[in-house]
């Protein structure tokens, strides 16, 4: 179950970062910076 939870968290974080980038229309550099943080 740990692996499934880990995969779900990765998918959730990726989807959240994509939604944020679409919402604010930030440049790629800022999107990458937000993904790192």
PyMOL Python script that loads the backbone (N, CA, C, O; Angstrom):
from pymol import cmd

cmd.read_pdbstr("""\
ATOM      1  N   UNK A   1       0.828  -1.208   0.000  1.00  0.00           N
ATOM      2  CA  UNK A   1       0.000   0.000   0.000  1.00  0.00           C
ATOM      3  C   UNK A   1       0.865   1.263   0.000  1.00  0.00           C
ATOM      4  O   UNK A   1       0.432   2.320  -0.457  1.00  0.00           O
ATOM      5  N   UNK A   2       2.081   1.142   0.512  1.00  0.00           N
ATOM      6  CA  UNK A   2       2.965   2.309   0.561  1.00  0.00           C
ATOM      7  C   UNK A   2       3.320   2.775  -0.853  1.00  0.00           C
ATOM      8  O   UNK A   2       3.363   3.972  -1.134  1.00  0.00           O
ATOM      9  N   UNK A   3       3.574   1.796  -1.745  1.00  0.00           N
ATOM     10  CA  UNK A   3       3.928   2.163  -3.115  1.00  0.00           C
ATOM     11  C   UNK A   3       2.762   2.856  -3.806  1.00  0.00           C
ATOM     12  O   UNK A   3       2.955   3.823  -4.543  1.00  0.00           O
ATOM     13  N   UNK A   4       1.544   2.355  -3.564  1.00  0.00           N
ATOM     14  CA  UNK A   4       0.357   2.964  -4.178  1.00  0.00           C
ATOM     15  C   UNK A   4       0.159   4.383  -3.650  1.00  0.00           C
ATOM     16  O   UNK A   4      -0.162   5.295  -4.413  1.00  0.00           O
ATOM     17  N   UNK A   5       0.352   4.568  -2.339  1.00  0.00           N
ATOM     18  CA  UNK A   5       0.207   5.895  -1.744  1.00  0.00           C
ATOM     19  C   UNK A   5       1.259   6.846  -2.306  1.00  0.00           C
ATOM     20  O   UNK A   5       0.971   8.009  -2.589  1.00  0.00           O
ATOM     21  N   UNK A   6       2.491   6.335  -2.466  1.00  0.00           N
ATOM     22  CA  UNK A   6       3.565   7.157  -3.009  1.00  0.00           C
ATOM     23  C   UNK A   6       3.236   7.588  -4.439  1.00  0.00           C
ATOM     24  O   UNK A   6       3.420   8.752  -4.793  1.00  0.00           O
ATOM     25  N   UNK A   7       2.755   6.661  -5.253  1.00  0.00           N
ATOM     26  CA  UNK A   7       2.381   6.988  -6.632  1.00  0.00           C
ATOM     27  C   UNK A   7       1.248   7.992  -6.676  1.00  0.00           C
ATOM     28  O   UNK A   7       1.254   8.907  -7.499  1.00  0.00           O
ATOM     29  N   UNK A   8       0.268   7.825  -5.789  1.00  0.00           N
ATOM     30  CA  UNK A   8      -0.861   8.758  -5.752  1.00  0.00           C
ATOM     31  C   UNK A   8      -0.395  10.156  -5.366  1.00  0.00           C
ATOM     32  O   UNK A   8      -0.869  11.145  -5.925  1.00  0.00           O
ATOM     33  N   UNK A   9       0.531  10.243  -4.413  1.00  0.00           N
ATOM     34  CA  UNK A   9       1.028  11.557  -3.992  1.00  0.00           C
ATOM     35  C   UNK A   9       1.790  12.225  -5.135  1.00  0.00           C
ATOM     36  O   UNK A   9       1.669  13.433  -5.340  1.00  0.00           O
ATOM     37  N   UNK A  10       2.570  11.446  -5.875  1.00  0.00           N
ATOM     38  CA  UNK A  10       3.307  11.995  -7.019  1.00  0.00           C
ATOM     39  C   UNK A  10       2.333  12.531  -8.056  1.00  0.00           C
ATOM     40  O   UNK A  10       2.526  13.626  -8.585  1.00  0.00           O
ATOM     41  N   UNK A  11       1.278  11.758  -8.351  1.00  0.00           N
ATOM     42  CA  UNK A  11       0.279  12.184  -9.333  1.00  0.00           C
ATOM     43  C   UNK A  11      -0.439  13.438  -8.849  1.00  0.00           C
ATOM     44  O   UNK A  11      -0.687  14.358  -9.629  1.00  0.00           O
ATOM     45  N   UNK A  12      -0.773  13.474  -7.551  1.00  0.00           N
ATOM     46  CA  UNK A  12      -1.496  14.622  -7.003  1.00  0.00           C
ATOM     47  C   UNK A  12      -0.631  15.880  -7.084  1.00  0.00           C
ATOM     48  O   UNK A  12      -1.122  16.944  -7.462  1.00  0.00           O
ATOM     49  N   UNK A  13       0.645  15.767  -6.734  1.00  0.00           N
ATOM     50  CA  UNK A  13       1.544  16.924  -6.774  1.00  0.00           C
ATOM     51  C   UNK A  13       1.717  17.409  -8.211  1.00  0.00           C
ATOM     52  O   UNK A  13       1.719  18.612  -8.472  1.00  0.00           O
ATOM     53  N   UNK A  14       1.864  16.462  -9.142  1.00  0.00           N
ATOM     54  CA  UNK A  14       2.027  16.839 -10.549  1.00  0.00           C
ATOM     55  C   UNK A  14       0.789  17.551 -11.061  1.00  0.00           C
ATOM     56  O   UNK A  14       0.890  18.583 -11.725  1.00  0.00           O
ATOM     57  N   UNK A  15      -0.392  16.996 -10.753  1.00  0.00           N
ATOM     58  CA  UNK A  15      -1.642  17.607 -11.210  1.00  0.00           C
ATOM     59  C   UNK A  15      -1.811  18.994 -10.587  1.00  0.00           C
ATOM     60  O   UNK A  15      -2.269  19.925 -11.249  1.00  0.00           O
ATOM     61  N   UNK A  16      -1.438  19.125  -9.312  1.00  0.00           N
ATOM     62  CA  UNK A  16      -1.583  20.406  -8.636  1.00  0.00           C
ATOM     63  C   UNK A  16      -0.669  21.455  -9.265  1.00  0.00           C
ATOM     64  O   UNK A  16      -1.082  22.594  -9.482  1.00  0.00           O
ATOM     65  N   UNK A  17       0.569  21.071  -9.556  1.00  0.00           N
ATOM     66  CA  UNK A  17       1.501  22.017 -10.177  1.00  0.00           C
ATOM     67  C   UNK A  17       1.027  22.404 -11.573  1.00  0.00           C
ATOM     68  O   UNK A  17       1.163  23.559 -11.978  1.00  0.00           O
ATOM     69  N   UNK A  18       0.470  21.444 -12.308  1.00  0.00           N
ATOM     70  CA  UNK A  18      -0.039  21.742 -13.651  1.00  0.00           C
ATOM     71  C   UNK A  18      -1.218  22.701 -13.559  1.00  0.00           C
ATOM     72  O   UNK A  18      -1.312  23.648 -14.340  1.00  0.00           O
ATOM     73  N   UNK A  19      -2.114  22.462 -12.612  1.00  0.00           N
ATOM     74  CA  UNK A  19      -3.271  23.340 -12.446  1.00  0.00           C
ATOM     75  C   UNK A  19      -2.823  24.753 -12.070  1.00  0.00           C
ATOM     76  O   UNK A  19      -3.368  25.736 -12.571  1.00  0.00           O
ATOM     77  N   UNK A  20      -1.829  24.849 -11.185  1.00  0.00           N
ATOM     78  CA  UNK A  20      -1.329  26.159 -10.775  1.00  0.00           C
ATOM     79  C   UNK A  20      -0.706  26.889 -11.962  1.00  0.00           C
ATOM     80  O   UNK A  20      -0.933  28.085 -12.146  1.00  0.00           O
ATOM     81  N   UNK A  21       0.080  26.171 -12.768  1.00  0.00           N
ATOM     82  CA  UNK A  21       0.721  26.796 -13.928  1.00  0.00           C
ATOM     83  C   UNK A  21      -0.334  27.270 -14.920  1.00  0.00           C
ATOM     84  O   UNK A  21      -0.181  28.333 -15.522  1.00  0.00           O
ATOM     85  N   UNK A  22      -1.396  26.502 -15.095  1.00  0.00           N
ATOM     86  CA  UNK A  22      -2.464  26.900 -16.013  1.00  0.00           C
ATOM     87  C   UNK A  22      -3.221  28.097 -15.443  1.00  0.00           C
ATOM     88  O   UNK A  22      -3.599  29.008 -16.180  1.00  0.00           O
ATOM     89  N   UNK A  23      -3.438  28.089 -14.128  1.00  0.00           N
ATOM     90  CA  UNK A  23      -4.202  29.170 -13.495  1.00  0.00           C
ATOM     91  C   UNK A  23      -3.490  30.514 -13.620  1.00  0.00           C
ATOM     92  O   UNK A  23      -4.087  31.504 -14.044  1.00  0.00           O
ATOM     93  N   UNK A  24      -2.211  30.541 -13.249  1.00  0.00           N
ATOM     94  CA  UNK A  24      -1.504  31.818 -13.172  1.00  0.00           C
ATOM     95  C   UNK A  24      -0.730  32.149 -14.440  1.00  0.00           C
ATOM     96  O   UNK A  24      -0.222  33.263 -14.572  1.00  0.00           O
ATOM     97  N   UNK A  25      -0.627  31.193 -15.391  1.00  0.00           N
ATOM     98  CA  UNK A  25       0.077  31.434 -16.659  1.00  0.00           C
ATOM     99  C   UNK A  25       1.496  31.948 -16.404  1.00  0.00           C
ATOM    100  O   UNK A  25       1.940  32.908 -17.034  1.00  0.00           O
ATOM    101  N   UNK A  26       2.193  31.303 -15.483  1.00  0.00           N
ATOM    102  CA  UNK A  26       3.559  31.721 -15.161  1.00  0.00           C
ATOM    103  C   UNK A  26       4.529  31.122 -16.178  1.00  0.00           C
ATOM    104  O   UNK A  26       4.216  30.099 -16.786  1.00  0.00           O
ATOM    105  N   UNK A  27       5.702  31.735 -16.377  1.00  0.00           N
ATOM    106  CA  UNK A  27       6.714  31.173 -17.286  1.00  0.00           C
ATOM    107  C   UNK A  27       7.193  29.804 -16.813  1.00  0.00           C
ATOM    108  O   UNK A  27       6.949  29.412 -15.672  1.00  0.00           O
ATOM    109  N   UNK A  28       7.879  29.081 -17.700  1.00  0.00           N
ATOM    110  CA  UNK A  28       8.328  27.731 -17.373  1.00  0.00           C
ATOM    111  C   UNK A  28       9.306  27.739 -16.202  1.00  0.00           C
ATOM    112  O   UNK A  28       9.275  26.834 -15.368  1.00  0.00           O
ATOM    113  N   UNK A  29      10.175  28.750 -16.128  1.00  0.00           N
ATOM    114  CA  UNK A  29      11.163  28.804 -15.057  1.00  0.00           C
ATOM    115  C   UNK A  29      10.466  28.905 -13.703  1.00  0.00           C
ATOM    116  O   UNK A  29      10.868  28.239 -12.749  1.00  0.00           O
ATOM    117  N   UNK A  30       9.428  29.729 -13.613  1.00  0.00           N
ATOM    118  CA  UNK A  30       8.717  29.867 -12.353  1.00  0.00           C
ATOM    119  C   UNK A  30       7.963  28.584 -12.025  1.00  0.00           C
ATOM    120  O   UNK A  30       7.841  28.221 -10.855  1.00  0.00           O
ATOM    121  N   UNK A  31       7.457  27.894 -13.045  1.00  0.00           N
ATOM    122  CA  UNK A  31       6.748  26.638 -12.812  1.00  0.00           C
ATOM    123  C   UNK A  31       7.712  25.598 -12.252  1.00  0.00           C
ATOM    124  O   UNK A  31       7.375  24.870 -11.318  1.00  0.00           O
ATOM    125  N   UNK A  32       8.909  25.531 -12.825  1.00  0.00           N
ATOM    126  CA  UNK A  32       9.895  24.573 -12.339  1.00  0.00           C
ATOM    127  C   UNK A  32      10.302  24.918 -10.911  1.00  0.00           C
ATOM    128  O   UNK A  32      10.483  24.030 -10.078  1.00  0.00           O
ATOM    129  N   UNK A  33      10.445  26.215 -10.632  1.00  0.00           N
ATOM    130  CA  UNK A  33      10.819  26.639  -9.289  1.00  0.00           C
ATOM    131  C   UNK A  33       9.734  26.250  -8.291  1.00  0.00           C
ATOM    132  O   UNK A  33      10.034  25.783  -7.192  1.00  0.00           O
ATOM    133  N   UNK A  34       8.471  26.443  -8.673  1.00  0.00           N
ATOM    134  CA  UNK A  34       7.361  26.089  -7.793  1.00  0.00           C
ATOM    135  C   UNK A  34       7.328  24.578  -7.588  1.00  0.00           C
ATOM    136  O   UNK A  34       7.015  24.108  -6.494  1.00  0.00           O
ATOM    137  N   UNK A  35       7.652  23.811  -8.637  1.00  0.00           N
ATOM    138  CA  UNK A  35       7.654  22.353  -8.525  1.00  0.00           C
ATOM    139  C   UNK A  35       8.744  21.904  -7.553  1.00  0.00           C
ATOM    140  O   UNK A  35       8.563  20.951  -6.796  1.00  0.00           O
ATOM    141  N   UNK A  36       9.892  22.613  -7.586  1.00  0.00           N
ATOM    142  CA  UNK A  36      10.983  22.257  -6.670  1.00  0.00           C
ATOM    143  C   UNK A  36      10.580  22.557  -5.233  1.00  0.00           C
ATOM    144  O   UNK A  36      10.807  21.752  -4.329  1.00  0.00           O
ATOM    145  N   UNK A  37       9.982  23.722  -5.036  1.00  0.00           N
ATOM    146  CA  UNK A  37       9.559  24.069  -3.682  1.00  0.00           C
ATOM    147  C   UNK A  37       8.330  23.270  -3.298  1.00  0.00           C
ATOM    148  O   UNK A  37       7.818  23.421  -2.188  1.00  0.00           O
TER     149      UNK A  37
END
""", "prot")
cmd.dss("prot")
cmd.show_as("cartoon", "prot")
cmd.util.cbc("prot")
cmd.orient("prot")
